[in-house]
């Protein structure tokens, strides 16, 4: 008797289960079924949220979403239309959507419906619309509870959870304007995800710094039509940022001299720091003008030493002296410059030029070299003098040795060797005849042809 009861209970349970399955989803090829349904399982999937704040690249006015639809019943040999309509949702302003005519081709039983959604009129407001399968076309409705999808549309912006620490330091405080700019500049709506390693829960420091540099350069490359509102911080000189010359630097070049990234950062630091939004006004301020005048000579001296360092590298690379002025040139004055030993005098690669230079000018020291430079500056004139022309050598890459640099030096059109001897003759005379004995430098006596 007990076994019979257990069997009856089991049989009833099986019948209930089968009935439930039939209510939930008829078989695809059920001859009595002829309907469509939205192909989702979880209730949450029937509530779609579209935030235009996630679509910043290109600033689209319209975003297309796709909704999955399936058919029940026999596969048909002819095309059939599906009526998809919309209706308002109580309590919300209607979202503006467009749905093109939906047609299932013969034998087609699933597809994605494209819904074109227009950007909301106002930010931080939620609009909504119900998209439903009407059943008035060739295809009826399918599974109960799967015929409607509620779509909620908004445009809002939120600070990403990873925006802290290094991102605060090098990109500044988060703002909507900055967020949109960086997304559009990088071409990536989720640009911040590349700046954070979720596996290590740490920021990608180098990537953040690189983004600061490139974004600052982009903002300051040319005078904007509208006021810059994005406030990316100008980094400190100690961070060695590779900033390029901002569009406004030329207005102050007479005082500040050649643009260099370290000088730019140092001057901004002297003024208390700044951002891309404020730096143009900061440079135009009275405080900045006073600082420029006070620091002009120091900047000029720094530029001169920078030029000597560049010339050292040019010599190693084999550039002829005739190209130096176009590459980097600082007009000399009577300032007490900092100097460094020239490449050809130091001769670090043992090319043989060191012996030649020492034959004419002896061992190197800064004061002697300053005297040599000032002497030839007076001889050639500030507009024409190139420091390296005193030692006119050029690196012969093919033979890995030196050669005389026969660039045309001044109006005399001297060869490299002739130029060296001319410089020696003038410097030796000034040293031995114009300086007091206690100020004279150790310059050898060399008979000249």
C-alpha positions as CSV (number, residue, x, y, z in Angstrom):
1,X,0.0,0.0,0.0
2,X,2.8,2.4,0.9
3,X,4.6,1.6,-2.3
4,X,1.5,2.5,-4.3
5,X,1.0,5.8,-2.5
6,X,4.7,6.7,-3.1
7,X,4.3,5.8,-6.8
8,X,1.2,8.0,-7.1
9,X,3.0,11.0,-5.5
10,X,5.9,10.5,-7.8
11,X,3.7,10.3,-10.8
12,X,1.8,13.5,-9.8
13,X,5.1,15.4,-9.3
14,X,6.2,14.3,-12.8
15,X,3.0,15.5,-14.3
16,X,3.3,18.9,-12.6
17,X,6.9,19.3,-13.8
18,X,6.0,18.5,-17.4
19,X,3.0,20.9,-17.2
20,X,5.3,23.7,-15.9
21,X,7.7,23.1,-18.7
22,X,5.0,23.4,-21.3
23,X,3.7,26.6,-19.7
24,X,7.3,28.1,-19.7
25,X,8.4,27.4,-23.2
26,X,6.6,25.5,-26.0
27,X,8.9,23.4,-28.3
28,X,10.4,25.3,-31.2
29,X,8.6,23.1,-33.7
30,X,5.2,23.0,-31.9
31,X,2.6,23.2,-34.6
32,X,0.3,25.0,-32.3
33,X,2.8,27.7,-31.4
34,X,3.4,30.8,-33.6
35,X,4.9,33.6,-31.6
36,X,8.0,35.5,-30.7
37,X,9.6,36.3,-27.3
38,X,12.6,38.2,-26.0
39,X,15.3,35.6,-25.5
40,X,16.4,36.3,-21.9
41,X,16.2,34.2,-18.8
42,X,16.8,36.3,-15.7
43,X,14.2,38.9,-14.7
44,X,17.0,41.6,-14.4
45,X,17.7,41.1,-18.2
46,X,14.2,42.5,-19.0
47,X,15.3,45.9,-17.4
48,X,17.9,47.5,-19.6
49,X,19.8,50.6,-18.5
50,X,21.6,52.8,-21.1
51,X,23.9,55.6,-19.8
52,X,25.2,58.0,-22.5
53,X,27.9,58.8,-20.0
54,X,29.5,55.6,-21.0
55,X,29.6,56.8,-24.7
56,X,32.0,59.8,-24.8
57,X,34.2,59.0,-27.7
58,X,32.7,60.7,-30.7
59,X,29.9,62.3,-28.6
60,X,27.2,60.2,-30.4
61,X,23.7,61.7,-30.5
62,X,22.3,58.2,-30.9
63,X,23.4,54.8,-29.5
64,X,22.1,51.5,-30.9
65,X,21.3,48.6,-28.6
66,X,20.4,45.1,-29.7
67,X,17.6,42.9,-28.2
68,X,17.5,39.2,-28.8
69,X,14.3,37.7,-30.1
70,X,13.4,34.1,-30.9
71,X,10.4,32.4,-32.6
72,X,8.3,29.5,-31.7
73,X,6.5,27.1,-34.1
74,X,7.5,25.6,-37.4
75,X,10.2,27.1,-39.5
76,X,8.5,28.8,-42.4
77,X,9.5,29.1,-46.0
78,X,8.3,32.7,-46.3
79,X,9.4,36.0,-44.7
80,X,7.3,37.2,-41.8
81,X,7.0,40.5,-40.1
82,X,7.1,41.1,-36.3
83,X,5.4,44.0,-34.8
84,X,7.6,45.7,-32.2
85,X,6.1,48.8,-30.5
86,X,6.7,51.1,-27.6
87,X,4.7,52.5,-24.7
88,X,5.4,55.0,-21.9
89,X,6.3,53.9,-18.4
90,X,4.4,55.6,-15.7
91,X,6.5,58.1,-13.7
92,X,9.1,58.8,-16.4
93,X,9.5,61.1,-19.4
94,X,9.6,58.9,-22.5
95,X,12.9,58.0,-24.0
96,X,13.3,58.8,-27.7
97,X,13.8,55.5,-29.6
98,X,13.4,54.4,-33.2
99,X,12.9,50.7,-34.2
100,X,13.0,49.8,-37.9
101,X,10.6,47.3,-39.3
102,X,11.5,43.8,-38.2
103,X,11.3,40.9,-40.7
104,X,12.3,37.3,-40.2
105,X,13.5,35.7,-43.4
106,X,12.4,32.2,-44.4
107,X,13.8,29.5,-42.0
108,X,15.0,32.3,-39.7
109,X,14.0,31.7,-36.1
110,X,16.2,34.1,-34.1
111,X,17.7,37.6,-34.6
112,X,18.7,40.8,-32.8
113,X,16.4,43.8,-33.0
114,X,18.2,47.1,-33.3
115,X,16.8,50.0,-31.2
116,X,18.2,53.4,-31.9
117,X,18.2,55.5,-28.7
118,X,18.6,59.3,-28.8
119,X,20.7,61.1,-26.2
120,X,18.5,62.6,-23.4
121,X,17.8,66.3,-23.4
122,X,19.0,66.8,-19.8
123,X,21.8,65.2,-17.9
124,X,21.2,63.4,-14.6
125,X,17.6,62.7,-15.5
126,X,16.3,59.2,-16.2
127,X,14.0,58.6,-19.2
128,X,12.2,55.4,-19.9
129,X,10.2,53.4,-22.5
130,X,8.7,50.0,-22.7
131,X,9.5,48.0,-25.8
132,X,7.0,45.2,-26.4
133,X,6.1,42.6,-29.0
134,X,2.6,43.5,-30.2
135,X,1.5,40.3,-32.0
136,X,-0.3,42.3,-34.7
137,X,2.1,41.3,-37.5
138,X,2.6,37.9,-39.1
139,X,4.1,36.6,-35.9
140,X,2.2,36.6,-32.7
141,X,3.5,36.8,-29.1
142,X,5.2,33.8,-27.6
143,X,6.0,33.1,-24.0
144,X,4.0,35.0,-21.3
145,X,6.3,37.3,-19.3
146,X,8.8,37.6,-22.1
147,X,7.1,40.0,-24.4
148,X,8.2,43.3,-22.8
149,X,11.5,45.0,-22.0
150,X,11.8,48.2,-20.0
151,X,14.6,50.5,-21.2
152,X,15.9,53.3,-18.9
153,X,18.0,56.0,-20.5
154,X,20.2,58.7,-18.8
155,X,23.4,60.7,-19.2
156,X,25.4,60.9,-16.0
157,X,29.0,60.7,-15.0
158,X,30.6,59.2,-12.0
159,X,34.2,59.2,-10.6
160,X,35.7,55.8,-11.3
161,X,36.5,53.8,-8.2
162,X,40.2,53.6,-9.3
163,X,40.6,57.4,-9.4
164,X,42.8,58.0,-6.4
165,X,46.5,58.0,-5.3
166,X,48.7,58.4,-8.4
167,X,45.7,59.4,-10.6
168,X,44.9,62.2,-8.2
169,X,48.6,63.3,-8.2
170,X,49.3,63.3,-11.9
171,X,45.8,63.8,-13.5
172,X,44.4,66.0,-10.7
173,X,41.0,65.9,-9.0
174,X,38.3,64.1,-11.0
175,X,35.8,66.2,-12.9
176,X,33.2,65.4,-15.6
177,X,35.0,67.7,-18.1
178,X,38.3,66.0,-17.5
179,X,36.8,62.6,-17.7
180,X,35.2,63.3,-21.0
181,X,38.3,65.0,-22.4
182,X,40.6,62.0,-21.5
183,X,38.1,59.5,-22.9
184,X,37.9,61.5,-26.2
185,X,41.7,62.1,-26.3
186,X,42.6,58.5,-25.8
187,X,39.7,57.2,-27.9
188,X,38.7,54.9,-25.1
189,X,35.6,55.4,-23.0
190,X,37.1,53.2,-20.3
191,X,40.6,54.8,-20.5
192,X,41.0,54.6,-16.7
193,X,41.0,50.8,-16.8
194,X,44.3,50.8,-18.6
195,X,45.8,52.9,-15.7
196,X,45.0,50.3,-13.0
197,X,46.1,46.6,-12.6
198,X,43.1,44.9,-11.1
199,X,45.2,41.7,-10.5
200,X,47.7,43.5,-8.3
201,X,45.2,46.2,-7.1
202,X,47.8,48.9,-8.0
203,X,48.0,51.8,-10.4
204,X,50.1,51.7,-13.6
205,X,52.4,54.6,-12.6
206,X,54.3,54.9,-15.9
207,X,51.0,54.9,-17.9
208,X,49.5,57.6,-15.7
209,X,52.5,59.8,-16.1
210,X,52.7,59.2,-19.9
211,X,49.0,60.2,-20.1
212,X,49.6,63.4,-18.2
213,X,52.5,64.4,-20.5
214,X,50.7,63.6,-23.8
215,X,47.4,65.1,-22.7
216,X,49.1,68.3,-21.4
217,X,51.0,68.6,-24.7
218,X,47.8,68.2,-26.7
219,X,45.9,70.8,-24.7
220,X,48.7,73.4,-24.9
221,X,49.9,72.7,-28.5
222,X,47.8,75.4,-30.1
223,X,45.8,78.3,-29.0
224,X,42.3,77.0,-28.3
225,X,39.1,78.6,-29.7
226,X,37.5,78.3,-26.3
227,X,38.9,78.6,-22.8
228,X,40.6,75.5,-21.5
229,X,38.5,74.1,-18.7
230,X,40.4,70.8,-18.1
231,X,42.8,71.2,-15.2
232,X,45.6,68.7,-15.7
233,X,48.5,69.4,-13.3
234,X,51.9,70.7,-14.7
235,X,54.4,68.2,-13.3
236,X,57.5,69.2,-11.3
237,X,60.9,69.5,-12.9
238,X,62.1,66.6,-10.8
239,X,59.6,64.3,-12.6
240,X,61.4,65.0,-15.9
241,X,58.3,65.3,-18.0
242,X,58.8,65.5,-21.7
243,X,56.5,68.4,-22.3
244,X,56.7,70.1,-25.7
245,X,56.6,73.9,-26.3
246,X,53.2,75.4,-25.4
247,X,51.7,77.8,-27.9
248,X,52.2,80.8,-25.6
249,X,55.9,80.4,-24.9
250,X,57.0,82.5,-27.9
251,X,55.5,85.6,-26.2
252,X,58.1,85.3,-23.4
253,X,61.0,83.8,-25.3
254,X,63.0,87.1,-25.3
255,X,63.1,86.8,-21.5
256,X,62.8,83.1,-20.8
257,X,65.0,82.0,-23.8
258,X,64.7,78.7,-25.5
259,X,61.9,76.4,-24.5
260,X,63.0,73.4,-22.4
261,X,60.6,71.1,-20.5
262,X,62.7,71.4,-17.3
263,X,62.8,75.2,-17.5
264,X,59.0,75.3,-18.1
265,X,58.3,73.1,-15.1
266,X,60.8,75.0,-12.9
267,X,59.3,78.4,-13.8
268,X,55.7,77.1,-13.1
269,X,57.1,75.8,-9.8
270,X,58.5,79.2,-9.0
271,X,55.0,80.6,-9.4
272,X,53.5,78.0,-7.0
273,X,52.5,75.4,-9.5
274,X,49.7,75.4,-12.0
275,X,47.4,73.4,-14.3
276,X,46.5,73.4,-18.0
277,X,43.4,75.5,-17.2
278,X,45.4,78.3,-15.3
279,X,48.9,78.3,-16.8
280,X,48.2,80.8,-19.6
281,X,46.8,83.3,-17.2
282,X,49.6,82.6,-14.7
283,X,52.3,83.4,-17.3
284,X,50.6,86.7,-18.1
285,X,50.4,87.8,-14.5
286,X,52.4,90.6,-13.0
287,X,54.1,88.1,-10.6
288,X,55.2,86.1,-13.6
289,X,56.6,89.1,-15.4
290,X,58.6,90.1,-12.4
291,X,60.0,86.6,-12.0
292,X,60.9,86.4,-15.6
293,X,62.9,89.6,-15.4
294,X,64.6,88.5,-12.2
295,X,65.5,85.1,-13.5
296,X,66.3,86.0,-17.1
297,X,70.1,85.9,-16.7
298,X,70.0,82.6,-14.9
299,X,67.8,81.1,-17.5
300,X,70.1,82.4,-20.2
301,X,73.1,80.8,-18.5
302,X,71.2,77.5,-18.1
303,X,70.4,77.6,-21.8
304,X,74.0,78.2,-22.7
305,X,75.2,75.2,-20.7
306,X,72.4,73.1,-22.2
307,X,73.7,74.2,-25.7
308,X,77.2,73.1,-24.8
309,X,75.9,69.7,-23.7
310,X,73.9,69.4,-27.0
311,X,77.1,70.3,-29.0
312,X,79.0,67.6,-27.2
313,X,76.4,65.1,-28.3
314,X,76.3,66.5,-31.9
315,X,80.1,65.9,-32.1
316,X,79.7,62.3,-31.1
317,X,77.0,61.8,-33.7
318,X,79.1,63.3,-36.5
319,X,77.2,66.5,-37.2
320,X,79.2,69.1,-39.1
321,X,79.4,72.5,-37.3
322,X,77.5,74.2,-40.0
323,X,74.4,72.4,-38.8
324,X,74.7,73.3,-35.1
325,X,73.2,76.7,-35.2
326,X,70.0,75.4,-36.8
327,X,69.7,72.6,-34.3
328,X,70.4,74.6,-31.1
329,X,71.9,78.0,-30.6
330,X,72.1,80.5,-27.8
331,X,73.4,84.0,-28.5
332,X,76.3,84.7,-26.2
333,X,76.7,87.8,-24.2
334,X,79.3,88.9,-21.6
335,X,77.7,86.8,-18.8
336,X,79.8,84.6,-16.6
337,X,78.7,81.3,-18.0
338,X,79.0,77.8,-16.7
339,X,80.9,75.7,-19.2
340,X,82.0,72.1,-19.8
341,X,84.9,70.5,-21.6
342,X,84.2,70.1,-25.4
343,X,84.1,66.6,-26.8
344,X,87.1,67.1,-29.0
345,X,89.2,68.4,-26.1
346,X,88.2,65.5,-23.8
347,X,88.5,63.0,-26.6
348,X,86.7,60.2,-24.7
349,X,86.9,57.8,-27.7
350,X,90.7,58.3,-28.2
351,X,90.3,59.6,-31.7
352,X,93.5,61.7,-31.5
353,X,91.9,65.2,-31.3
354,X,92.8,65.6,-27.6
355,X,96.5,65.6,-28.4
356,X,96.0,68.2,-31.2
357,X,93.9,70.5,-28.9
358,X,96.3,70.3,-26.1
359,X,99.2,71.1,-28.4
360,X,97.6,74.5,-29.0
361,X,95.7,75.2,-25.8
362,X,97.2,73.0,-23.1
363,X,95.2,71.1,-20.4
364,X,91.5,72.0,-20.1
365,X,90.1,74.1,-17.3
366,X,86.8,76.1,-17.1
367,X,88.3,79.5,-16.7
368,X,90.6,79.0,-19.7
369,X,87.8,77.9,-21.9
370,X,85.6,80.8,-20.8
371,X,88.4,83.2,-21.8
372,X,88.8,81.4,-25.2
373,X,85.0,81.7,-25.8
374,X,84.8,85.4,-24.9
375,X,87.9,86.2,-27.1
376,X,86.4,84.5,-30.2
377,X,83.0,86.0,-29.4
378,X,84.5,89.5,-29.7
379,X,86.3,88.4,-32.9
380,X,83.3,86.8,-34.7
381,X,80.5,88.8,-33.3
382,X,77.5,87.6,-31.2
383,X,75.3,86.9,-34.2
384,X,77.8,84.6,-35.9
385,X,79.8,82.9,-33.2
386,X,79.4,79.2,-32.7
387,X,81.3,77.9,-29.7
388,X,82.5,74.6,-31.3
389,X,84.0,76.5,-34.2
390,X,87.1,77.0,-32.1
391,X,87.8,73.3,-32.3
392,X,86.7,72.5,-35.9
393,X,86.7,68.7,-36.1
394,X,84.0,66.3,-37.3
395,X,83.5,62.6,-36.6
396,X,84.2,60.4,-39.6
397,X,81.7,57.6,-39.1
398,X,82.9,55.5,-42.1
399,X,86.5,55.3,-40.8
400,X,85.7,55.7,-37.1
401,X,88.1,58.6,-36.7
402,X,88.1,62.4,-36.9
403,X,88.5,64.7,-39.8
404,X,88.9,68.5,-40.1
405,X,85.5,70.2,-40.3
406,X,85.8,72.4,-43.4
407,X,82.5,74.2,-42.9
408,X,82.7,77.8,-44.1
409,X,83.8,79.8,-41.0
410,X,82.8,83.4,-41.4
411,X,83.7,85.5,-44.4
412,X,87.2,84.1,-44.7
413,X,86.0,80.6,-45.8
414,X,88.7,78.9,-43.8
415,X,89.3,75.2,-43.7
416,X,89.1,73.4,-40.4
417,X,92.8,73.4,-39.7
418,X,93.1,77.0,-40.8
419,X,90.3,78.0,-38.4
420,X,91.9,76.2,-35.5
421,X,95.2,78.1,-36.1
422,X,93.3,81.4,-36.5
423,X,91.6,80.9,-33.2
424,X,94.9,79.9,-31.5
425,X,96.6,83.0,-32.9
426,X,93.9,85.4,-31.6
427,X,93.5,83.7,-28.2
428,X,97.3,83.5,-27.6
429,X,97.7,87.1,-28.4
430,X,94.9,88.3,-26.1
431,X,96.2,86.0,-23.3
432,X,99.8,87.1,-23.5
433,X,99.3,90.8,-24.3
434,X,95.9,92.0,-22.9
435,X,95.6,90.1,-19.6
436,X,97.6,91.0,-16.4
437,X,100.3,88.4,-15.8
438,X,98.4,87.0,-12.8
439,X,95.3,86.3,-14.9
440,X,97.1,84.7,-17.8
441,X,96.3,81.1,-18.8
442,X,98.8,78.3,-19.6
443,X,98.6,78.4,-23.4
444,X,101.6,76.8,-25.2
445,X,103.9,78.5,-27.6
446,X,103.3,76.9,-31.0
447,X,105.1,78.1,-34.1
448,X,102.6,78.7,-37.0
449,X,103.4,78.4,-40.7
